[in-house]
Structures are given as structure tokens and as C-alpha cells.
Amino acid sequence: MKKKKNISSVAAERLCNTCGSCYGICPTQAIDYQETSGGYYLPVVDEKACTHCGLCFDVCPGVHFGDTLISQMPVDPFTGVVLDAFVGKATDKKVFDNSQSGGIVTALLSHSLETGRIKGAVIVSMESGSPPRPIVRIARSVSELYVAQKSKYCPVPLLGFFRELKEIDGPVAVVCTPCQLHGLHNVLDKMPKLQNKIAFTVGLVCDRVLTYAALDYLLSKARSDKSVPSILHFRDKAVSSYPGDVHVLSKNGRSVIMPAATRMRIKDYFTPARCRICFDKMNVFSDITVGDPHGLDGIDQRHGESMVLVRTEKGRKIFNYTKDKKVIDVRTIAYEQVFQGQGIDKKRQQWAGYVLAWKKQGRELPNYCDMVENHTPIPAEMKKYLQDLKSSFNQDNFLSRDELIIYVEASLKKKQLIKTLLFPARFSKRVISKLSFLISNYWNSSPSSTHGKR
């Protein structure tokens, strides 16, 4: 047999989005995941166990869409099809209070489990550890769903659950980011007999994930003792009003709360390169999309609510049944407001800009990029797009995780110093941001700068 390409080349080119499709489908279990020094979580192939069947490469959504995704590509891939749009929350107080926003996802899954519509739900929970890391579970009880609440802005090989799926006697629901859902459809193209094992999908709105280095950076800011297991919530409204601050809890009882701005400031430093060229912020291939209610009128700004887009008839049936049983309390909204609040017009320009920047670096793009309408990037932003990609690709050039974290901290201090010393208070935030970027870019690209060099 002719040897077929495996997933190694995808990881090497940083096209991998850590969805887990390769890990879940590998017939010889020759694939595992490892963290890089820069915080990527990438598949590693055991060449001795690999039979070079090519399945891992065939299902990888990082490089291509399969038949289902291509046939279902919406006319507008940035918004997708919307049957109904709502905003609201779970009626169960425990679920709502423990949620990141409105608890709608947990309410949908809990009700589906209790009524026997599903036998399990594929979810991700943040586990206590040194350091803490998210893990994938097939939840079979409401209590397991409760533990898995709140977002994990980390790369997670969710589709590894296919290794356990045969043990579940009945269908499961899947809660996933867009790239994980892309991988799910690609896997089902190769394993159509498993179609009836997926009851429905709940897609999470996803602007990007962050590498594991971001999680470790936040732990370092909390001065967390590395020898003591801890857990980190990227957003915890239980310790502050919605949308919630960063919360680190240690096994020794120590609790540290950091403002949400701490997380927001580091996003560009720890964004995986592959996230930059993903168009699907709104999870357009899901049955039901759930996210934060950005830009919507009349929202409970203190306690939070969830925005919901029903995309398929299957999703409509599940959602309406849950709504009719008073498990959730929602009201109808205009979906146009959703896309405005989520900044989709800006997303179109950013996507086009990062795709162009990716091309300028001579790198291979996923096969579906030609299917997405080619919007015009903002010329003035092209330097930022190129610099952002360069930064993402350079994360693994640091000799250690600690060295990367030290560099990011120093860069943030430089930016703050620039703002404090050079920019009058009368300057707008947009002007300050633009000037800060230009000066920082010049500073970091100067010949005397040696960060990230081996």
C-alpha cells in the first residue's frame, strides 16, 4: 500500500486547531497530544504504530472541509442560517448562578438528559491540577454538567470522545467550538454509521481560543504556588458581576481574583495562528448557537443572559420543547442585532486581512478559503495582521514557557508606559491603540531586540 500523509505536516505548519478529530479516528491509537514551549497543544504521531492509512489527515478541518461541510456552506458563512433568535436564561437558580452568562446550554443538556432524549453530553470541564488543564467528558448526569459550566478558552481535542462513543447506549449531544464542529462533520463523513449517535449539536460563539501559555500567564499573575493544585476560571460572575473576572482557586483555600481586563490585554499575545484564519465565529454549522448577548438591548448586565440562534429544524424542536417546559426563560430578538453586537462586519475584514497576511508568508491555506467571499481588508491594518501572525508563529521560538511569559509581561509594561508618557488624555482610545501598536512594533522589531531567539 502507498503511504498516505498523516497529521504531522498539519501540526508543523500550525494549521492544526486541536479539535481532536485525528486522535478520535486513528485506528491504531498512534496519535497523542503534547504542549509546546509556546503553549500550543499539537498532535504527535508515533511513527512505529502509524499505518499511514491517511484517515487522520482526511478528517482534519485545519486543512480542508469534507463533503458535508462543503454542501452545507451557507450563502453567508459569517452569519449562517437563522430560524429563530432569542435571549434569556435558565430558570433553575443553581444552574443560572453558576453559569458564565445565562446557563442556557446547561439547561438544554440537563433537560434532554432528564427526559431521555440523550444518554450523554460531550462537554469540557476545567480540572484542578498543577497546572490546571481542561479535559473532555461524556457527562451522564446533571451534576457532571454543573461542574463543566463556564468557558475554557483553551485548545481542547474534544473529538477524542469518539474513542468512548461505542460505550454509550444511545445518542449524545455535543457542545463544541466551530473548529471542533468542523472536525465532527469530517469524521462523520468517514464514519456515517455513527450519525445516529449524535442527537444534536450546541455550537459556542468563538472569536478565538488562547494557548496554554495564556493560562499559565494568568496563574503567574495570581502568584499561584505551582506545587499546589489549583483551578482557573477565565470568567466567574460569582465573584463579580457579569461578564465575570478571572478567578484562581487553590486547593489550600487561597482565592485570587483578577479583573477581566487582565485577560483581554493578553489575547493577541497568546492567540494560536490558526484561529486568525477562521471565518466561523458564529458556529454556523450547529443546530443551536449560544453565546454572550453583546450589543443587545435590555440585557441583565449584572447577572448575565445567553444569546441563542436556532439554526436547524432539529435544533428548533429541541429548543422549543425545553422552552415550553419552562426550563428556560427567553424572549425573541432580531438576529440582525446579534451580528451587529458580535462585530461580524469587522470580522469579515479581519478574516480577509489575516488570510492575505498568511498568503504573504507563503503558507498553505485551508481548501475552503476560496468558498468564502473575499472581503477587502483595511489597508492600514495590514501591518497589524502580519505582526500578529508573526507573533503567533514565533511563540515556540522561546526556550521555555517562563521566558515567553516574561517577554509578554515586559511588552505589556512597555505599552502602558507609552500610553502614560506620550498620549494626552484627549486622544481617543482608537488613536491611542493605533499609535501604541506602531511604536511597539518599531520597538520590538529593532536590531537590539533579541527576544525569542534560540
N, C-alpha and C positions, 0 to 999 in steps of 0.2 A: 504494500500500500504506500502511496505517496504521502509523505509527511505534510500535514496542514499547519498553518500558522496558529500559534497559541497566544494567550493573552499577554505574554511577556512584552511584546512590542508596544502594546497599548499602554502598559504601565510606564515603559521607558519614555514614551512621547508625552506623558502626562495627559493622555486622553481619557484615562480611567476616571470614572466618577464614583467608584467604590459602592456600586449598587448591590454587588454580591451575586449577580446572575451567573458569572463564570464559576464561582465557588459552589453555587447550588446545583449546577447541572453537570459538573465534572464527574464522569462515571467511575473514575479510579481515585477520586478524592486527592488529586495531586496538587491542589491549589490551597494555599493558606494566605493570610494577610499579615503584613508587618508594617510597623511605623517607620518612617524615615526620620532622619535628623531634623528635617524641616516640618515634620508633623503630618505629612501625607500618610494615608493608610492604603497601601497598594498590594495587589495580589502578587504572590511569589510562586512560581511553578517548580515543583520537584521533577526535574527532567528525567530522573530514573523511573518515576511512577507514571509520567505522562506518556500516553499512547499516540499523541499527535493526531487525535481524531478531529480537531478543529471546532468542537462544539463551543468551547469557551469563547473563542473569537467570534463565532457565528451569532451568539446571543448578546454580544457586548453592545449596549446602546451608546457607549462612548464613541464608537466609530461608525455605527450605522443603525438605521431603523429597519425592522423586518416588515413582512407583508402586511400585518395588521396595522401597524403604526402608519405605514405609507398610505394604506387605503382609508384610514380614519383621520388623516391630517386635515384639520379644519381649514375653512377658507381663510380665516384669520387665526394663525397659530398662536398669536399673543393673547387672544381672548377666548377662543373656542366657542362651542355651542352652549347656550344657557337657556334652560327651560323655565326655571324659577330662580328668584333671588330673595334671600331672607337675611335678617339679623336677629339675634336673640341669645338665649342662654338655656342651660339645663335647669329643670325645676327642682332637682334634688340638691338641697343646700350643700351637702358634703361634697358632691361632685363639683358644683359651681365654685365653692370657696377654694377648693384645691386645684382648680384649673388655671391655665395660663391666661385664657381670655374668657370664654363663656361656657366651656365644658361641653359643647355640642358633640364633639367626636366621642367622648366617653359615654355620653348619654345614648347616642345611636348604637354604639357597640354593646353597652350594658343591656339595653332593651332587646337587642337582637339575640344576645346570649340567653337572657331570661325567657324569651318566648320560643327558643329552639330554632330560630331562623339560621343561626350559625352555631358551630360547635367549638369555634375558637376565633381569636382575632390576633393577627400578626402585628405586634407593637414593639416599641423600643423603650427600654427603661434605663435610667441612669443608675449605675451600680456604685456603691461605696467601694473605694479602693485607694491604693497608693501608687499612682494617682487614680482618681475615679474615671471610668470609661462607660459608654453606653453599650448595652447588649440587646440582642434580638430575642424575643419570646413569642410563643404562641399562647396567648392568655386563654385560659379555660374558665375563669371565674371573674366576677365583678371586682373582687379585691385585687386581683392582678392588674386589672385595668386602672384602678385607682392609683396604684403605685407608679404606673407608667405615664401619668399626666405630666404636662409641661414639655416644651420643645427641647430637643437636643441638637444644638447647632454644630453637629459633628458629622464626619463621614461614617456611614454605617452600612456594612454589607448585608442589608435586610434580606435579600433573596436567598441567603443561605438557608432560610426556613424550608426550602424545597426538600432538604435532606430529612426533615421531620414530618413533612406533609402526609406521607403514607401512614403515619401513626394516628392521624386524626380521622375518626369515623364520621365524616360529614364535611360540609363546606366551611370555609373560613372567610372572614373579612380581612382586608389588607389596608393598613394605614401607611401611606408612603409619600415620599417626596416625588417630584416629577421624574427625575432620572431613575429612581427605583421602579416607578411605574412603567417607564420605557423598557427597562430590563425585564419586568414581569411579562409584558406583552411579547417580547422577543423570545423568552423562554417558552411561553405557551404556544408560540408558533412551532417550536420544535417538539413540544410535548402536549399535543392537543387533547389527549385523554385526561389531562388534569384541569381542563377548562371548567368542568362541573364542580371542582373542588374550591373554586373562588366564587364566593357568594356575591360580593360587591367590593368596590374599592373606594376608600376615602382619601382624596388627594389633598395634601397640605400645600398652601401657598408657600413658595420658597424663592426668595431672592438670591440666596446662596447658602452654603454651609461654611464653616471655618475649619481649618486644620486642627489637629490635636494640640499643636503648639499654642493655639489661642486659649484652649482650656488650661494648659499649663501656665500660660502667662497670667491668667486670672487667679490661679492658685498662688502664684508667686506674689501677686499684688496683695492677696489676702494673708501673706506670710504664713501660709499653711505648712505645718510640720509634715515633711514628706514621709516620715516614719509612722504617722498616724493616719489610718484610713479616713477618707472624707467623701463627701458627695457635693456636687456643684449643680445648682440650678441657674441657668443663664438668665431666666426671668422668674421671679417669685413674687406675685402680687400679695401673698400672705404677709410679707414683711414691709410692703409699701403699696401704695395704690397702683392700679393698672397704669401702664403695662408691666410694671414689676422691675425690681432691681436684681443684680447678681447676688446670689446667696450661697455661701460656702459653709457647710455644716461638718464638723469633725466628730469622730467617734468619742472623743474625750469631752464632748459637750460644748466646744468652742463654736461660736457662730459669728461670721463676718459678712457684713452687707456692704456692697459697693454700688454706687449709682449706675443706672443704665448707660449713662454717657461713657463710662469706662469701657463697656463692651462695644459701643458704637465707634469709639475712636480707633479701635484696633482692627476693624473689619477689613480694610483694604490691605493691611499688612499680612493677614492670615487667610486670605481667600484663595482656594485652590484654583489653578489656572483654568481647569475645565469648566468651572462654574461661570466664567466670564463669557463663554460662547454658548450658553444655554438660553434658548428663547422662552422656555416654558415655565415662567414664573407662576402662572395661574393654574398649572396642573390640568391641562385641557383634555387629557385622555381619561380622567377619572369619572366615576359615576356621580360622586358628590365632592365638591371642592370646599374646603373650610380654611379660614384664615382670620387675621385681625381685621377689624372694621375701620380701617384707615379712611379718613375723609368723609365718613357717613354722618348724616345729621341725627341728632337726638340720641347719641350713644351714651351709655353709662360710663363716663370717663374715670370713675373711681374704682368700680368693681369689675369692669370689663364685659364684653359681649363677643360673640363669634359671628363672622360673616359666612354665609353659605350660598354656594351656587350649585343648583341641581342641574346636572348635565345630560343624564340619560333617563329613559323611562324606568329602567331598573332602579336607578337612584331615586327617582320621584316616588316610586312605590314604597321603598324603604323609609324615606324621609317623611312622607305623608302619614304613614302608619304610626311612626314614632310621635309625630306632631299631634295626631288625632287622639293618642292615648295620654296626652298631656305630660309626656316625658320631657318635652322641650317647650319653651315659650318663645315664639318667634313672630315677627311681623314682616310683611312684604316690603321690598325696597326695589328701586330701579337699578338694574345691573350696570347701567352706564356710569352711575355714581361710584360703583365698586372699582371699575377700571380707572376712573379718574383719580380716585383716592389711592390706588395702588401704583400710580405713576406709569401706566402702560405706554403712553406716548414716549416718555423718556426712556423706557426700557427698549423700545424699538430702535431708537437712535444709539443707545449704548451697545446693544447687541450688534448692530451693523458696524459700529466702531471697533469693537473687540474682534469681530471676525476679520475685518480689514487688517487690524494690527497683527492678528495671528498669521494671516497670509504673508504680511511683510517680513515675518520671521522665517518664512519658508517652511512652515509646518503644515502637516496634513490636517484637513478639516473633516468633520463627520459628513457622511454621504447625504444627509438630509438638508444641509445648509442651502443648497440650490432650490429647495422646495419652499423656503421661507422668503417672503417678499423682501427684496433688498432695499432697505430704507437708507436714507442719507445720513451719515454720522455728522456730528457738529465738528467742523474742521478745527476749531480752537481747542477741542477736547482730545484730538488725536495723540498729542504728546502724553497726556494722562493715560490713555488706553495702552500705549506702548510701554510706558513706565510701569503701569500696574501689572501687565503680563510679565515684564522683565523681573519685577519683584517676586511674582508668584513662582516663576521658573527658578529663581535664584535661592529659594528658601532652603533647598537641600545642599547648597554650597557652604553653608555654615558647618563648622566642625562638630557642633553639638547643639542640642536644644537650648541649653542655657545661653550659649553665645548668641543665638538668634533672638532670644528674649531680651538680652541686654541691649542688642542693637535696636530693637523696636522701642524699648524704653527710652534710649538716648534720642532716637528720631522724634518721638513724641515731645520730649523736652525741648528739642530744637524748634519744633513747630510752635510750641507755646511761647517760647522766648521771642520768636519772630513776631508773633501777634502782639505780644505785650510791648515790645520796644518800637516796632515800626509802623503799626497801623492805628490811626486815630479812631476813637470810638464812633465817629460819624460814618465810617466806612460800613457798607452793608456786609452781611455775612457772606454773600456770594463773592463780593470783591475780595474780602479777606481770605476766603478759601482758595480763590484762584491765585492770588499773589503768594500765599503760603506755599501752594504746590510748586509754583515756578521757582521760588527761592530754594525750597527744599530739594527740588530736582537738581538745580545747579550745584547745591552744596554736596549732595550725595554722589554726583557724577564727576566731581572734581578729581584731578590726578592724585591728590593726597589721601583720598578716601580708599581704604583697603578692606572695608567690611566684606565679609562673605568670601574672601579669597582663601583658598587652601594653601 
